[in-house]
């Protein structure tokens, strides 16, 4: 079965979001820098927001959640590499 580039990009965005949500669950429980976020949103909602923001260039990549997610997925921690991954390139 042939997957279109749009479907592939959607799969990549979902994979990134899913991994980021898992990382945020840990950070919300264990990292004091994330306690405020934990009081305002859920890990999955923040992951979705951040993944879309990285894809369109409006989110900051420097948080621990993004670092861990990139490492897990084998993506270099740069805007260019993250956007290429999210866009299925």
KETORVO-137321 format. One line per field, with one value per residue: x, y, z of N, C-alpha, C in turn; residue in three letters. Coordinates in steps of 0.001 Angstrom, whole numbers, plus 500000, padded with zeros to 6 digits. Last residue first. Example, Ala and Ser with C-alpha at 12.3 -4.5 7.8 and 13.67 -1.06 7.14 Angstrom:
# residues 2
n_xx: (512850	513190)
n_yy: (497750	494310)
n_zz: (507080	507800)
ca_xx: (513670	512300)
ca_yy: (498940	495500)
ca_zz: (507140	507800)
c_xx: (512900	513200)
c_yy: (500030	496700)
c_zz: (507870	507800)
code: (SER	ALA)
//
This chain:
# residues 89
n_xx: (509697	507444	507159	508573	511206	511499	511269	513610	515631	515241	515594	517263	518335	517781	515932	515310	513299	514669	515533	513076	512177	514058	513607	510951	511194	512918	512851	513491	511867	508939	506742	506207	506485	504768	505846	505780	502991	502322	503716	502434	499783	500258	501382	499261	497456	498893	499198	496918	497194	497790	499469	501559	502780	503890	505698	508015	510078	510113	509412	507554	505090	505727	507567	505850	504171	506006	506531	504023	503842	505914	504840	502612	503869	505344	503260	501849	503735	503912	501340	501332	503275	501892	499764	501193	502320	500530	501585	500581	500843)
n_yy: (514674	514997	517111	516339	516346	519064	520156	519063	520175	522961	523212	520418	517864	515146	512341	509966	509781	510404	513034	514372	514048	515480	518109	518538	518548	520656	523297	524476	525180	527116	527637	528371	526734	524694	522626	523704	523825	521125	520381	521991	520988	518294	518613	519761	517614	515597	516680	519457	522497	523747	522329	521766	524244	524214	522072	522147	522536	520211	517124	515001	515220	516453	514599	512424	513669	514466	511953	511432	513576	512929	510658	511862	513748	512051	510583	512655	513473	511068	510916	513238	512532	510424	511805	513392	511483	508346	505042	502165	498811)
n_zz: (505575	507163	508792	511024	509938	509342	511920	513066	511458	511955	514714	516221	517312	515064	516068	517350	519168	521539	520969	520737	523376	524854	523805	524491	527305	527891	525386	522921	520815	520754	517946	515333	513057	512489	514035	516562	516905	516882	519217	521186	521145	521846	524399	525801	525701	527058	529680	530191	532157	534593	536198	534496	534367	536973	536849	535389	537131	538707	537447	537797	536500	534104	533052	532423	530562	528593	527445	526342	524544	522775	521535	520224	518548	516865	515700	514408	512529	511071	510015	508444	506581	505354	504216	502409	500729	500903	500737	499157	500000)
ca_xx: (510751	507640	506589	507133	510595	511604	510253	512290	515453	515223	514305	517301	517606	518669	515889	516501	512934	513977	516498	514000	511422	513896	514929	511329	510288	513363	512428	514527	512330	510341	507049	505837	507534	504547	505608	507080	503798	501809	504030	503857	500064	499606	502139	500486	497088	498536	500364	497254	496873	496999	498269	500717	502082	502893	504562	506785	509896	509477	510278	508871	505159	504689	508025	506955	503601	505388	507609	504601	502862	506020	506052	502430	502930	506027	504315	501213	503239	505085	501832	500385	503516	503155	499494	500383	503204	500801	501150	501363	500000)
ca_yy: (514825	513753	517260	516535	515120	518069	520460	518775	518726	522416	523525	521707	518893	516182	513592	510051	509560	509125	511970	514307	513488	514033	517454	518472	517628	519286	522630	524331	523796	527040	527099	529306	527690	525964	522409	523407	525049	522004	519751	522167	522408	518643	517957	520530	518907	515418	516363	518030	521737	524485	522863	520649	523723	525228	522007	521831	523537	521432	518280	514961	514581	517058	515916	512275	513008	515484	512687	510509	513462	514136	510535	510763	514178	513065	509884	511886	514439	511594	509844	513123	513680	510167	510792	514034	512310	509667	506119	503379	500000)
ca_zz: (504572	506453	507458	511140	510452	508273	510895	513636	511524	510597	514101	515524	518054	515599	515311	516508	517767	521411	521224	519599	522255	525066	523758	523070	526617	528120	526611	523934	520872	521147	519275	516395	513395	511790	512611	515945	516922	515817	517935	520884	520901	520582	523328	525601	525117	525643	528845	530259	530956	533611	536831	534940	533187	536591	537758	534660	536075	539223	537206	538429	537820	534948	533491	533374	531742	529446	528120	527324	525629	523590	522351	521178	519586	517664	516442	515472	513512	511789	510873	509559	507454	506030	505234	503451	501559	500332	501623	499006	500000)
c_xx: (511994	508711	506836	506451	509065	510957	510313	511207	514072	514943	514191	515928	517818	517837	516924	516539	514131	513691	515863	514990	512311	513175	514802	512682	510653	512477	512898	514108	513207	510737	508559	506161	507209	505512	505424	506932	505174	502616	503541	504228	501520	499924	501566	501318	498333	498144	500008	498501	497191	496532	497321	499428	501126	502098	503486	505551	508599	509254	509582	509760	506461	504748	507005	507396	504671	504742	507023	505691	503386	505038	506181	503638	502748	505133	505046	502242	502606	504661	503028	500824	502583	503481	500753	500068	502432	501696	501504	500769	500882)
c_yy: (514051	513799	516038	516618	515244	516757	519460	519021	518348	520913	522881	521950	520258	517301	514547	511275	509634	508787	510598	513160	513352	513373	515934	517788	517453	518273	521181	523660	523497	525579	527046	528822	528672	527073	523732	523243	524841	523293	520616	521571	522620	520090	518316	519935	519756	516735	516236	517779	520264	523651	523527	521139	522611	524745	523034	521799	523322	522516	519560	516193	514873	516485	516597	513632	512865	514857	513737	511210	512536	514089	511727	510621	513103	513481	510855	511159	513705	512581	510317	512033	513623	511299	510490	513049	513015	510463	507456	504486	501244)
c_zz: (504970	505385	506581	509778	510462	508706	509754	512598	512060	510607	512724	514904	517405	516230	515887	515612	516817	519942	521011	519780	521029	523889	523864	522930	525153	527395	526677	525234	522084	521334	519495	517806	514500	512206	511862	514442	516312	515747	516782	519521	520484	520189	521959	524471	524856	524980	527356	529409	531183	532415	535830	535583	533583	535384	537395	535557	535294	538163	537674	538282	538546	536366	534405	533923	532821	530685	529052	528135	526726	524758	523284	522103	520652	518839	517369	516329	514691	512875	511707	510532	508663	507005	506044	504575	502670	501275	500986	499881	500000)
code: (UNK	UNK	UNK	UNK	UNK	UNK	UNK	UNK	UNK	UNK	UNK	UNK	UNK	UNK	UNK	UNK	UNK	UNK	UNK	UNK	UNK	UNK	UNK	UNK	UNK	UNK	UNK	UNK	UNK	UNK	UNK	UNK	UNK	UNK	UNK	UNK	UNK	UNK	UNK	UNK	UNK	UNK	UNK	UNK	UNK	UNK	UNK	UNK	UNK	UNK	UNK	UNK	UNK	UNK	UNK	UNK	UNK	UNK	UNK	UNK	UNK	UNK	UNK	UNK	UNK	UNK	UNK	UNK	UNK	UNK	UNK	UNK	UNK	UNK	UNK	UNK	UNK	UNK	UNK	UNK	UNK	UNK	UNK	UNK	UNK	UNK	UNK	UNK	UNK)
//
